């Protein structure tokens, strides 16, 4: 852990065709993030599974398929996940949905993309994850890392 700025773990796990993570997935993600992983991403289920924050760590349980002969409509739902991080801090993420057509991912746009982003957001309900990071206060200042500095009373003009 001391030798890397950002630790990302990519896992092949989960129960095929399930859209919610199983107990073993959540246990493993808890172990990995507690051990120092900043980002944990999984695949294997051939379905999308929810994503979000476990505290200040980012987790995506299942990315579904990408270049694949997906025989069912749920198996053709996929996307491109982009996570940005600065050191241990996960700055944010974007989910750009695609539909697998003729074994290849095709980006969705407009209302179709909006509907798939909402469907991905809805999958978060069974994950125990949050849509926003929980940033613990800095022990030295008592402020959250995103909270701006406030001038002291003596510095204020008045």
N, C-alpha and C positions, 0 to 999 in steps of 0.2 A: 504493500500500500504506500509506503513512503517514496517509492520510486516513480509514481505516476501522478499526473494532475487529476485526471478523471478516470474512474474505473467503471467500465461497461462490461456487463455479463450478458451473453446471448445463449439462451437455453432452448433445447429441444425437449419440450415437456407438455403434459396435459393429456386429457382424455379426448380422443378423436370425436368430432362432431358436437362437442359441448361448447356453449358460448360463455359459461361461467368457469372460473378456475376451480380446480378441485382442491381438497385439503392439502395434498402434498405440494402442489404449486405454491399455495400461500405460505406454507411452512418453509419451503426452500427459499422463497423470496425474502421472507423475514430473516432467515439465517444469513443470506448473502448481503442484504442491506445492513444488517447489524454488524457484519464482518467488514464493512467498508465499501461495498458496491454503491456507486452513485446512480447508476442506471441499470435496470434489469429488463431485458426484452426476451420474449419467448415466441416459439412457433411449435407446430406439430398437430394441432387440433383440426386443421383444415376448416376452421371457422375463426371469425374475429372474436376476440375476448377483450374486455375492457382495459382501459389504461388511465393512469392518473398518478397522483402522488401518495407515497407512504411516508408521512412526515415531510422531509424536504428531498427525498429520493424519488426518482421517476421510475414507474413500472408500467410495462405493456405486456400483459399476459399472453396475448396471442395475435399474431399478424396474419393468420389465415394462409392462403396460397399466394403465389405471385406469377411464376411461369409454370403453368400446371394445367392438365386436362381435368378441369373441375366439372363433374357431371351434374351438380345441383346448383340452384340459384344461390343458396347460402355459401357454398364453396367458391362461388365466383366473386364474392364480395372481398375486397382487399384494399390496399392502399400503400402509400409511401409515408413512413414516419421519419420526421426530421426532429432531432433533439439538439438543442444548443446548451452548452455548458461552459462555465468559466471555472476551471479548477473543480472543486467539490460542489460548486453551486450550479444547479440545473436552472438555466435562465428561462427555458420555455420549450414548448414543442408544437409541431404542426402535424396535422393528419390530412393528407391529400388522398381522397378515396379514388379507387379505380374499380373497374369491372373487368374480369377476365373474359376475353372473347377470342375464340380460336387459339386458346392456350397462351395468350399474351395479355398483359395488363393494358387497359385503355383508360386514360384519365377521365374522370367525370367532371362536368362543369355545371354551372347554373343551379337550378332547382334540384337536379339529381345529386350533385355533390353536396348541397346543403342538407338534403334528406339523409344521405349516408353519414355525414358528420354528426347529425343529430342521433342517428341510430348508434353510432360509436359512443357518443356521450351517454346514451341510455344504457349501454352495456356496463357502465361503471357501477351501476346499482348493486350488482352481486359481487363486487371485488373487494369492498372495504377500503377502496382508494378514494382520494379527494380530488376535486378539480383544480385546487390551488395548493401550492406548497405550504407547509407549516414551518415557518421560519422561527426558530427559537431566538429569544432575545440574547443580545451580546451581554455576557456577564459584566463587562467593564462599564457599559453605558446604560444597560437596561432597555435598550431599544432593539426592535427587530432589525435585521440587516437591511431591509428595504426602506426603513424609516429615515427621513432626512434629519440631519443635525438641527437642533433648535438653539437659537442664540440664548445665552444666559440673560437673566434679568438685567444685570449690570451693563450688558452690551446693547440693550434696547434703548432707542431714543424715545423720549416721551415727554 
